[in-house]
């Protein structure tokens, strides 16, 4: 399994490895040894997208997960039904949102693995 680095430390040039600590109903869970930040990684198809409001939903493990176009990890053309990998961000009021969204098995990508973090 490839190393997963905590994204909270990009500015400080410190890249602590995140430690895998099991599965949850939301996906694979990792914790940062430095800041204790928790990240949950998952994948699924895009179910819907509203181009006017620039948000949509991804088919999650237990329920559909909200995402905004600004949370794509880089610029790529996506479509409803496309499989993507994503991280879960925990928001206020016990809400969740998909962030760092990446395509899975897209031709021409160097990260052409079944799930981007393995």
C-alpha positions in Angstrom: 0.0 0.0 0.0 1.4 3.4 -0.9 1.9 6.1 1.7 -0.8 8.6 2.3 0.3 12.1 3.4 -1.7 14.5 5.5 -2.8 17.4 3.2 -3.0 19.9 6.1 0.8 20.4 6.1 1.5 21.4 2.4 2.4 25.0 3.4 5.0 24.0 6.0 6.8 21.6 3.7 6.2 18.8 6.3 4.6 15.7 4.9 3.7 13.4 7.8 2.5 10.0 6.7 -1.1 9.2 7.7 -1.7 5.9 9.5 -4.5 3.6 8.4 -6.8 2.7 11.2 -9.7 0.8 9.7 -12.9 1.0 7.8 -16.0 3.0 8.7 -19.4 3.2 7.1 -17.9 6.1 5.0 -14.7 4.3 3.8 -11.1 3.8 4.7 -9.9 5.9 7.6 -6.5 7.4 8.1 -5.2 9.6 11.0 -2.2 12.1 10.9 0.4 11.4 13.5 1.3 15.1 13.8 -2.1 17.0 13.8 -4.4 14.0 14.6 -6.5 15.0 11.5 -8.7 12.2 10.3 -9.3 11.6 6.6 -11.7 9.1 5.1 -11.1 7.9 1.5 -13.8 6.4 -0.7 -14.9 6.0 -4.3 -18.1 5.8 -6.3 -19.9 7.0 -9.4 -21.2 10.6 -9.9 -25.0 10.4 -9.6 -26.0 13.9 -10.6 -24.6 17.4 -11.3 -26.3 20.8 -11.5 -24.2 22.9 -13.9 -26.0 26.2 -13.0 -25.3 25.8 -9.2 -22.0 23.8 -9.8 -22.8 21.0 -7.3 -23.7 17.4 -7.4 -23.8 14.1 -5.6 -21.6 11.0 -5.6 -23.0 7.5 -4.7 -21.5 6.9 -1.2 -21.3 3.8 0.8 -24.4 4.5 3.0 -25.8 7.7 1.4 -25.2 10.1 -1.4 -22.3 12.5 -0.8 -22.5 16.2 -1.8 -19.7 17.8 -3.8 -19.0 21.2 -5.2 -17.1 21.8 -8.5 -14.4 23.7 -6.6 -13.5 20.4 -4.8 -12.2 18.7 -7.9 -8.5 17.9 -7.3 -7.6 19.3 -10.7 -9.4 20.3 -13.9 -10.9 17.3 -15.7 -14.1 16.7 -17.6 -16.4 14.5 -15.6 -19.9 13.2 -16.4 -22.7 11.5 -14.6 -21.9 7.9 -14.1 -18.1 8.4 -14.0 -16.2 6.6 -11.2 -14.2 9.0 -8.9 -12.2 8.7 -5.8 -12.7 11.3 -3.1 -12.0 12.2 0.6 -14.7 12.9 3.1 -14.6 16.3 4.8 -16.6 16.7 8.0 -18.5 20.0 8.1 -20.5 21.7 10.8 -23.9 20.3 11.8 -22.7 16.7 11.2 -22.7 17.2 7.4 -20.1 15.7 5.1 -18.8 16.8 1.7 -16.6 15.1 -0.9 -13.3 16.8 -1.5 -10.1 16.1 -3.5 -12.2 14.4 -6.2 -10.2 12.5 -8.8 -11.2 10.3 -11.7 -10.6 6.5 -11.5 -9.1 4.7 -14.5 -9.1 7.6 -16.8 -7.0 7.0 -20.0 -3.8 9.0 -20.2 -3.5 9.7 -16.4 -0.3 8.7 -14.6 -2.4 8.0 -11.6 -4.3 5.3 -13.5 -4.9 2.9 -10.5 -8.2 1.5 -9.4 -8.2 3.8 -6.3 -5.9 6.8 -6.3 -4.4 6.3 -2.9 -3.2 2.7 -3.2 
